[in-house]
Amino acid sequence: MMVELDTLKSELLSQIEAAGDEGAIEAVRVSALGKKGSVSDLLKTLGAMTPEERQTRGAAINALKTEVTDRITARKSELKDAAINARLAAETVDVSLPVRSSPAERGRIHPISQITDEITAIFADMGFSIAEGPDIETDYYNFTALNFPDGHPAREMHDTFFLQPDENGERKVLRTHTSPVQVRTMEASTPPIRIVIPGKTYRQDSDATHSPMFHQVEGLVIDKTANVGHLRWVLEEFCKTFFEVENVVMRFRPSFFPFTEPSFEVDIQCDRSSGPIVKFGEGTDWMEILGCGMVHPNVLRAGGLDPDEYQGFAWGMGLDRIAMLKYGMPDLRDFFNADVRWMSHYGFRPLDMPTLFGGLSA
């Protein structure tokens, strides 16, 4: 019997020494000391032994268990240390490399989001609130309530995205401007009204300076005394603050929009000699930047207001276009290409929030 114990001991110690990793040594432990292990089976025979056998064979079995347990523990520690050393050798770090910047430092705010925040900060300081509306509009809010006559080119499929007719035969549209929000606001509010409306708009147009989906911002003021002088002051103050110059020279040219009367195109004096970067507040060139006018009486009536009691003015401009002007971006299509390199160059750090006291684009 003692010879069998010596043989088992020799086999187990050999298996322990041959174990090459922590998984292998765990398998040896289970085969020797587990519930059905070879040493465990021997321990189960102690109950049937006589007292004399326990003193000899029982003591030898317990000694075997102790020696195997100690050797497994020691070998497991050796293998664990060896695994750690191997991992350290394989995963060395070159401490001379520059530290990788955090996600907050690597990330960038899209210029459109930045421009929207800048405009919001400017007009909020003037006492305006922000208004929003649905991207999918009815023909009434997108055209009829804004004084677009039947047969107007904007009502044609070559200019506007129409959806399939609903169960009532009505064809909704992807809004071609943010102006429907003006009518919705007038319906839901009592003057005085002072709002700016940033949002997405859609038209069938695509080239270096146009996109099928683009962004607009427009403003609306309704009260009993609003006039063109107030409109001009608002736009001048906006342009000075947005382009971060001390003075701007503006000119109003007569124009036509269905929803305003009179209507104007607004130009701002600038210097265009530096390619895509336009310098405002200096030079002798002119750049058209927005359209505006006094709200048409028919639009006031569509909003539930009496044009004999209330009057107002509105203006609108393309967010993408003024972003291109301010930051010297040559191609509108790059705004929507999701190119990380373009974003790294033109994007804004996420913690640089635009404020009037800290600077809009600092």
C-alpha angles and dihedrals in degrees: 000000000000088000090057090052091050090050093049091047091052092049094048095047089049091052090049092052092046094053107113102190143014092270092055094048090050089054090053090050092052093047091051107030104019123107091275096030124133095247092043090054090055091050090055089063094062093087093061095049126102118243090257091052092049090056092056113020094026092053090049092051092050090047089052091051092049094048094046092047092050092047093048090050091050093046092048090054091049092051092046092052090046091051091050092049091048091051093048090051092049096043102047116158123218100228090193091069116101116260112262111245120245122258090253089058096042096046121089135205113232112249091240091057089047093050091049091052091047093052092045090053092050098049094039086059088055092053099261124140127213121252130189138186142181122294090218109065139180121248088248098059095036097046121356099049088048093057097255106157123224110275095030110150092238088066091062125097092239089068106027135050108236123194125220114279116269126226089284093051093251116142114210122202140215098252113261093204139006091249095103086073088064092062093042090052094049090050092052101037141056117228141286089079124178114170141149119206119204118180152117122292133184135217134156098255133108133173139106092302101028134060132186087236117036140151130256137181124197136172135216131196121183125177138115099276107031112136143167091272090060090047092053092049093050092050094046092050091047094050093047092051097040096047090038097231130132097232140017131191113215134183129197118216122193112254140155132251122161093230100050134054119213096025129194141190110217122217125189124206114245149150113255098175094104099070116240093359109086117198114212126200092041142055133049102264125103130224125192108224110165150356126237146154147149113304111262114247090235090058090050089052091049088054091053096255129127110240089205089063104030135042135170149162136240138190137185139192140172113262092204092052097050089046088055090049096047099043102031099246109165103197127043092202091069088068090071103035096089091223109167091206091056091047092050090053102041102022125101129236109258096235094051096093114182114247132166093233097043099038131269100244103019 
